[in-house]
Amino acid sequence: MAVHDFQSKIIPLLEIIWINGDWYTRAIQRLFALNNRNISLVDCLSFEIMESREITYAFSFDKHFPENGFAIATFHDLDLHKP
């Protein structure tokens, strides 16, 4: 079963950060400070957690990460036009 495999094989590799009132407060303050209708509370929460953990790379296609100082992690050359 996929859920069982995920729980037994993937979850042990991750650090899960449970969100509490302090994280929410930090994220909502950032959201209000950015004053950008296109950015989400989840993005702001991600930025707060990443900064607190000194994480500089995001596994994302979301343009808001590089706009907020994070690099997008890539694992291959995206220039498909090279000879």
A tleap script that builds the chain and sets N, CA, C and O, in Angstrom:
source leaprc.protein.ff14SB
mol = sequence {
  NMET ALA VAL HIE ASP PHE GLN SER LYS ILE
  ILE PRO LEU LEU GLU ILE ILE TRP ILE ASN
  GLY ASP TRP TYR THR ARG ALA ILE GLN ARG
  LEU PHE ALA LEU ASN ASN ARG ASN ILE SER
  LEU VAL ASP CYS LEU SER PHE GLU ILE MET
  GLU SER ARG GLU ILE THR TYR ALA PHE SER
  PHE ASP LYS HIE PHE PRO GLU ASN GLY PHE
  ALA ILE ALA THR PHE HIE ASP LEU ASP LEU
  HIE LYS CPRO
}
set mol.1.N position { 0.845 -1.176 0.000 }
set mol.1.CA position { 0.000 0.000 0.000 }
set mol.1.C position { 0.896 1.246 0.000 }
set mol.1.O position { 1.869 1.308 0.752 }
set mol.2.N position { 0.576 2.220 -0.826 }
set mol.2.CA position { 1.406 3.408 -1.005 }
set mol.2.C position { 1.581 4.193 0.290 }
set mol.2.O position { 2.678 4.674 0.576 }
set mol.3.N position { 0.525 4.328 1.068 }
set mol.3.CA position { 0.616 5.090 2.325 }
set mol.3.C position { 1.584 4.405 3.282 }
set mol.3.O position { 2.378 5.066 3.952 }
set mol.4.N position { 1.515 3.096 3.342 }
set mol.4.CA position { 2.430 2.343 4.212 }
set mol.4.C position { 3.870 2.542 3.766 }
set mol.4.O position { 4.743 2.790 4.597 }
set mol.5.N position { 4.128 2.440 2.484 }
set mol.5.CA position { 5.475 2.645 1.958 }
set mol.5.C position { 5.971 4.053 2.258 }
set mol.5.O position { 7.114 4.240 2.675 }
set mol.6.N position { 5.119 5.031 2.046 }
set mol.6.CA position { 5.502 6.414 2.331 }
set mol.6.C position { 5.851 6.567 3.806 }
set mol.6.O position { 6.884 7.144 4.147 }
set mol.7.N position { 4.998 6.055 4.673 }
set mol.7.CA position { 5.205 6.170 6.118 }
set mol.7.C position { 6.481 5.433 6.563 }
set mol.7.O position { 7.220 5.937 7.409 }
set mol.8.N position { 6.733 4.277 6.013 }
set mol.8.CA position { 7.870 3.485 6.475 }
set mol.8.C position { 9.191 3.819 5.783 }
set mol.8.O position { 10.259 3.615 6.359 }
set mol.9.N position { 9.123 4.336 4.544 }
set mol.9.CA position { 10.357 4.551 3.792 }
set mol.9.C position { 10.738 6.020 3.600 }
set mol.9.O position { 11.923 6.345 3.545 }
set mol.10.N position { 9.766 6.892 3.501 }
set mol.10.CA position { 10.056 8.302 3.229 }
set mol.10.C position { 10.070 9.142 4.500 }
set mol.10.O position { 10.997 9.922 4.719 }
set mol.11.N position { 9.060 8.988 5.328 }
set mol.11.CA position { 8.954 9.798 6.546 }
set mol.11.C position { 10.217 9.724 7.412 }
set mol.11.O position { 10.627 10.755 7.945 }
set mol.12.N position { 10.849 8.567 7.578 }
set mol.12.CA position { 12.062 8.534 8.398 }
set mol.12.C position { 13.214 9.395 7.854 }
set mol.12.O position { 14.137 9.732 8.594 }
set mol.13.N position { 13.159 9.743 6.584 }
set mol.13.CA position { 14.204 10.565 5.978 }
set mol.13.C position { 13.972 12.059 6.159 }
set mol.13.O position { 14.859 12.867 5.884 }
set mol.14.N position { 12.789 12.425 6.619 }
set mol.14.CA position { 12.384 13.824 6.708 }
set mol.14.C position { 12.423 14.353 8.130 }
set mol.14.O position { 12.289 13.603 9.097 }
set mol.15.N position { 12.609 15.644 8.234 }
set mol.15.CA position { 12.389 16.321 9.514 }
set mol.15.C position { 11.042 17.018 9.389 }
set mol.15.O position { 10.872 17.903 8.551 }
set mol.16.N position { 10.106 16.628 10.206 }
set mol.16.CA position { 8.784 17.229 10.172 }
set mol.16.C position { 8.739 18.347 11.202 }
set mol.16.O position { 9.063 18.150 12.373 }
set mol.17.N position { 8.335 19.510 10.747 }
set mol.17.CA position { 8.210 20.668 11.637 }
set mol.17.C position { 6.730 20.948 11.804 }
set mol.17.O position { 6.060 21.396 10.874 }
set mol.18.N position { 6.232 20.682 12.991 }
set mol.18.CA position { 4.816 20.915 13.275 }
set mol.18.C position { 4.617 22.398 13.523 }
set mol.18.O position { 5.402 23.035 14.225 }
set mol.19.N position { 3.577 22.930 12.949 }
set mol.19.CA position { 3.317 24.361 13.017 }
set mol.19.C position { 2.510 24.672 14.271 }
set mol.19.O position { 1.485 24.051 14.553 }
set mol.20.N position { 3.008 25.650 15.006 }
set mol.20.CA position { 2.322 26.100 16.215 }
set mol.20.C position { 2.013 27.596 16.083 }
set mol.20.O position { 2.217 28.187 15.023 }
set mol.21.N position { 1.533 28.180 17.137 }
set mol.21.CA position { 1.160 29.590 17.101 }
set mol.21.C position { 2.319 30.521 16.814 }
set mol.21.O position { 2.137 31.546 16.158 }
set mol.22.N position { 3.503 30.188 17.289 }
set mol.22.CA position { 4.671 31.028 17.026 }
set mol.22.C position { 5.020 31.060 15.541 }
set mol.22.O position { 5.282 32.123 14.978 }
set mol.23.N position { 5.021 29.876 14.909 }
set mol.23.CA position { 5.295 29.829 13.473 }
set mol.23.C position { 4.229 30.590 12.697 }
set mol.23.O position { 4.542 31.332 11.766 }
set mol.24.N position { 2.971 30.405 13.079 }
set mol.24.CA position { 1.879 31.105 12.403 }
set mol.24.C position { 2.082 32.614 12.508 }
set mol.24.O position { 1.937 33.331 11.518 }
set mol.25.N position { 2.416 33.095 13.701 }
set mol.25.CA position { 2.605 34.539 13.916 }
set mol.25.C position { 3.735 35.067 13.036 }
set mol.25.O position { 3.601 36.124 12.419 }
set mol.26.N position { 4.824 34.350 12.979 }
set mol.26.CA position { 5.949 34.781 12.139 }
set mol.26.C position { 5.545 34.826 10.665 }
set mol.26.O position { 5.879 35.774 9.953 }
set mol.27.N position { 4.833 33.807 10.219 }
set mol.27.CA position { 4.428 33.738 8.808 }
set mol.27.C position { 3.427 34.828 8.458 }
set mol.27.O position { 3.535 35.447 7.399 }
set mol.28.N position { 2.463 35.070 9.321 }
set mol.28.CA position { 1.447 36.087 9.020 }
set mol.28.C position { 2.060 37.484 9.055 }
set mol.28.O position { 1.662 38.348 8.273 }
set mol.29.N position { 3.025 37.724 9.951 }
set mol.29.CA position { 3.711 39.013 9.969 }
set mol.29.C position { 4.479 39.227 8.672 }
set mol.29.O position { 4.492 40.329 8.124 }
set mol.30.N position { 5.110 38.181 8.193 }
set mol.30.CA position { 5.848 38.287 6.930 }
set mol.30.C position { 4.895 38.525 5.772 }
set mol.30.O position { 5.178 39.335 4.889 }
set mol.31.N position { 3.773 37.829 5.769 }
set mol.31.CA position { 2.773 38.006 4.716 }
set mol.31.C position { 2.296 39.449 4.662 }
set mol.31.O position { 2.211 40.039 3.585 }
set mol.32.N position { 1.983 40.018 5.826 }
set mol.32.CA position { 1.532 41.412 5.878 }
set mol.32.C position { 2.651 42.364 5.452 }
set mol.32.O position { 2.392 43.347 4.758 }
set mol.33.N position { 3.888 42.084 5.858 }
set mol.33.CA position { 5.022 42.946 5.511 }
set mol.33.C position { 5.286 42.931 4.001 }
set mol.33.O position { 5.612 43.967 3.420 }
set mol.34.N position { 5.148 41.763 3.365 }
set mol.34.CA position { 5.368 41.672 1.921 }
set mol.34.C position { 4.269 42.370 1.138 }
set mol.34.O position { 4.517 42.910 0.060 }
set mol.35.N position { 3.063 42.361 1.675 }
set mol.35.CA position { 1.935 43.057 1.051 }
set mol.35.C position { 1.813 42.708 -0.440 }
set mol.35.O position { 1.709 43.588 -1.295 }
set mol.36.N position { 1.829 41.414 -0.720 }
set mol.36.CA position { 1.769 40.931 -2.098 }
set mol.36.C position { 0.629 39.931 -2.193 }
set mol.36.O position { 0.692 38.867 -1.577 }
set mol.37.N position { -0.401 40.247 -2.945 }
set mol.37.CA position { -1.575 39.372 -3.048 }
set mol.37.C position { -1.268 38.020 -3.683 }
set mol.37.O position { -2.035 37.071 -3.521 }
set mol.38.N position { -0.152 37.928 -4.406 }
set mol.38.CA position { 0.179 36.685 -5.100 }
set mol.38.C position { 0.971 35.701 -4.251 }
set mol.38.O position { 1.157 34.553 -4.652 }
set mol.39.N position { 1.431 36.125 -3.109 }
set mol.39.CA position { 2.211 35.234 -2.257 }
set mol.39.C position { 1.297 34.654 -1.183 }
set mol.39.O position { 0.396 35.333 -0.690 }
set mol.40.N position { 1.534 33.406 -0.827 }
set mol.40.CA position { 0.630 32.735 0.114 }
set mol.40.C position { 1.211 32.684 1.524 }
set mol.40.O position { 2.408 32.879 1.737 }
set mol.41.N position { 0.337 32.421 2.462 }
set mol.41.CA position { 0.756 32.216 3.848 }
set mol.41.C position { 1.679 30.994 3.929 }
set mol.41.O position { 2.633 30.992 4.706 }
set mol.42.N position { 1.404 29.975 3.145 }
set mol.42.CA position { 2.254 28.774 3.127 }
set mol.42.C position { 3.655 29.125 2.623 }
set mol.42.O position { 4.645 28.646 3.175 }
set mol.43.N position { 3.747 29.955 1.582 }
set mol.43.CA position { 5.058 30.408 1.118 }
set mol.43.C position { 5.795 31.121 2.245 }
set mol.43.O position { 6.963 30.832 2.506 }
set mol.44.N position { 5.123 32.044 2.910 }
set mol.44.CA position { 5.752 32.810 3.987 }
set mol.44.C position { 6.198 31.900 5.126 }
set mol.44.O position { 7.261 32.106 5.713 }
set mol.45.N position { 5.402 30.915 5.430 }
set mol.45.CA position { 5.781 29.946 6.456 }
set mol.45.C position { 7.022 29.175 6.015 }
set mol.45.O position { 7.936 28.960 6.812 }
set mol.46.N position { 7.059 28.763 4.766 }
set mol.46.CA position { 8.236 28.069 4.240 }
set mol.46.C position { 9.476 28.947 4.353 }
set mol.46.O position { 10.531 28.469 4.768 }
set mol.47.N position { 9.365 30.211 3.995 }
set mol.47.CA position { 10.507 31.125 4.081 }
set mol.47.C position { 11.002 31.240 5.516 }
set mol.47.O position { 12.208 31.215 5.764 }
set mol.48.N position { 10.078 31.365 6.457 }
set mol.48.CA position { 10.456 31.489 7.871 }
set mol.48.C position { 11.195 30.244 8.346 }
set mol.48.O position { 12.233 30.344 8.999 }
set mol.49.N position { 10.666 29.086 8.020 }
set mol.49.CA position { 11.297 27.835 8.454 }
set mol.49.C position { 12.657 27.668 7.784 }
set mol.49.O position { 13.635 27.306 8.437 }
set mol.50.N position { 12.715 27.932 6.487 }
set mol.50.CA position { 13.978 27.781 5.774 }
set mol.50.C position { 15.043 28.719 6.330 }
set mol.50.O position { 16.192 28.313 6.507 }
set mol.51.N position { 14.680 29.952 6.603 }
set mol.51.CA position { 15.649 30.894 7.164 }
set mol.51.C position { 16.103 30.451 8.548 }
set mol.51.O position { 17.286 30.559 8.873 }
set mol.52.N position { 15.186 29.957 9.363 }
set mol.52.CA position { 15.560 29.537 10.714 }
set mol.52.C position { 16.485 28.321 10.690 }
set mol.52.O position { 17.289 28.137 11.603 }
set mol.53.N position { 16.377 27.492 9.655 }
set mol.53.CA position { 17.210 26.290 9.506 }
set mol.53.C position { 18.410 26.541 8.589 }
set mol.53.O position { 19.188 25.628 8.313 }
set mol.54.N position { 18.555 27.783 8.122 }
set mol.54.CA position { 19.635 28.173 7.215 }
set mol.54.C position { 19.639 27.321 5.940 }
set mol.54.O position { 20.690 26.908 5.449 }
set mol.55.N position { 18.445 27.075 5.428 }
set mol.55.CA position { 18.267 26.343 4.173 }
set mol.55.C position { 18.247 27.364 3.040 }
set mol.55.O position { 17.474 28.321 3.078 }
set mol.56.N position { 19.081 27.166 2.050 }
set mol.56.CA position { 19.175 28.148 0.964 }
set mol.56.C position { 18.585 27.661 -0.356 }
set mol.56.O position { 18.328 28.463 -1.254 }
set mol.57.N position { 18.367 26.341 -0.479 }
set mol.57.CA position { 17.816 25.777 -1.709 }
set mol.57.C position { 16.402 25.259 -1.475 }
set mol.57.O position { 16.109 24.646 -0.449 }
set mol.58.N position { 15.536 25.517 -2.445 }
set mol.58.CA position { 14.155 25.038 -2.381 }
set mol.58.C position { 13.908 24.043 -3.505 }
set mol.58.O position { 14.357 24.244 -4.633 }
set mol.59.N position { 13.201 22.981 -3.193 }
set mol.59.CA position { 12.729 22.050 -4.217 }
set mol.59.C position { 11.361 22.551 -4.644 }
set mol.59.O position { 10.336 22.130 -4.108 }
set mol.60.N position { 11.357 23.441 -5.602 }
set mol.60.CA position { 10.126 24.128 -5.965 }
set mol.60.C position { 10.233 24.678 -7.378 }
set mol.60.O position { 11.327 24.891 -7.902 }
set mol.61.N position { 9.086 24.899 -7.973 }
set mol.61.CA position { 9.012 25.625 -9.241 }
set mol.61.C position { 8.391 26.996 -9.013 }
set mol.61.O position { 8.129 27.725 -9.970 }
set mol.62.N position { 8.157 27.347 -7.777 }
set mol.62.CA position { 7.488 28.578 -7.380 }
set mol.62.C position { 8.453 29.763 -7.476 }
set mol.62.O position { 9.490 29.782 -6.813 }
set mol.63.N position { 8.107 30.740 -8.300 }
set mol.63.CA position { 8.982 31.901 -8.510 }
set mol.63.C position { 9.171 32.743 -7.248 }
set mol.63.O position { 10.097 33.551 -7.179 }
set mol.64.N position { 8.311 32.563 -6.260 }
set mol.64.CA position { 8.428 33.360 -5.042 }
set mol.64.C position { 9.667 32.995 -4.218 }
set mol.64.O position { 10.165 33.820 -3.452 }
set mol.65.N position { 10.162 31.777 -4.370 }
set mol.65.CA position { 11.355 31.395 -3.612 }
set mol.65.C position { 12.572 32.194 -4.063 }
set mol.65.O position { 13.220 32.813 -3.219 }
set mol.66.N position { 12.920 32.213 -5.361 }
set mol.66.CA position { 14.062 33.042 -5.753 }
set mol.66.C position { 13.820 34.540 -5.515 }
set mol.66.O position { 14.760 35.282 -5.230 }
set mol.67.N position { 12.584 34.973 -5.631 }
set mol.67.CA position { 12.279 36.381 -5.364 }
set mol.67.C position { 12.533 36.745 -3.905 }
set mol.67.O position { 12.696 37.919 -3.572 }
set mol.68.N position { 12.565 35.738 -3.039 }
set mol.68.CA position { 12.784 35.980 -1.617 }
set mol.68.C position { 14.137 35.461 -1.134 }
set mol.68.O position { 14.331 35.213 0.056 }
set mol.69.N position { 15.061 35.303 -2.069 }
set mol.69.CA position { 16.439 35.023 -1.715 }
set mol.69.C position { 16.849 33.564 -1.654 }
set mol.69.O position { 17.948 33.257 -1.192 }
set mol.70.N position { 16.000 32.662 -2.105 }
set mol.70.CA position { 16.329 31.241 -2.101 }
set mol.70.C position { 16.646 30.783 -3.515 }
set mol.70.O position { 16.086 31.294 -4.485 }
set mol.71.N position { 17.537 29.826 -3.624 }
set mol.71.CA position { 17.874 29.253 -4.921 }
set mol.71.C position { 16.979 28.044 -5.163 }
set mol.71.O position { 16.583 27.349 -4.227 }
set mol.72.N position { 16.671 27.807 -6.426 }
set mol.72.CA position { 15.898 26.631 -6.795 }
set mol.72.C position { 16.886 25.490 -7.046 }
set mol.72.O position { 17.824 25.638 -7.830 }
set mol.73.N position { 16.674 24.364 -6.385 }
set mol.73.CA position { 17.550 23.203 -6.544 }
set mol.73.C position { 17.272 22.550 -7.892 }
set mol.73.O position { 16.125 22.260 -8.233 }
set mol.74.N position { 18.328 22.327 -8.643 }
set mol.74.CA position { 18.216 21.606 -9.905 }
set mol.74.C position { 19.218 20.470 -9.890 }
set mol.74.O position { 20.267 20.567 -9.254 }
set mol.75.N position { 18.903 19.413 -10.577 }
set mol.75.CA position { 19.754 18.236 -10.580 }
set mol.75.C position { 20.290 17.901 -11.965 }
set mol.75.O position { 20.974 16.894 -12.148 }
set mol.76.N position { 19.979 18.740 -12.926 }
set mol.76.CA position { 20.472 18.514 -14.273 }
set mol.76.C position { 20.511 19.858 -14.983 }
set mol.76.O position { 19.923 20.839 -14.528 }
set mol.77.N position { 21.194 19.882 -16.073 }
set mol.77.CA position { 21.314 21.095 -16.868 }
set mol.77.C position { 19.976 21.353 -17.560 }
set mol.77.O position { 19.493 20.514 -18.321 }
set mol.78.N position { 19.396 22.484 -17.300 }
set mol.78.CA position { 18.097 22.799 -17.885 }
set mol.78.C position { 18.215 23.414 -19.282 }
set mol.78.O position { 17.202 23.636 -19.944 }
set mol.79.N position { 19.436 23.690 -19.732 }
set mol.79.CA position { 19.616 24.260 -21.062 }
set mol.79.C position { 19.561 23.126 -22.089 }
set mol.79.O position { 20.562 22.459 -22.350 }
set mol.80.N position { 18.396 22.925 -22.653 }
set mol.80.CA position { 18.194 21.818 -23.585 }
set mol.80.C position { 18.714 22.121 -24.982 }
set mol.80.O position { 18.689 21.248 -25.849 }
set mol.81.N position { 19.183 23.340 -25.216 }
set mol.81.CA position { 19.635 23.752 -26.547 }
set mol.81.C position { 21.137 23.644 -26.716 }
set mol.81.O position { 21.674 24.044 -27.749 }
set mol.82.N position { 21.822 23.109 -25.719 }
set mol.82.CA position { 23.265 22.937 -25.848 }
set mol.82.C position { 23.562 21.819 -26.838 }
set mol.82.O position { 22.834 20.829 -26.897 }
set mol.83.N position { 24.640 21.977 -27.623 }
set mol.83.CA position { 24.989 20.909 -28.595 }
set mol.83.C position { 25.462 19.645 -27.897 }
set mol.83.O position { 25.791 18.661 -28.558 }
savepdb mol mol.pdb
quit
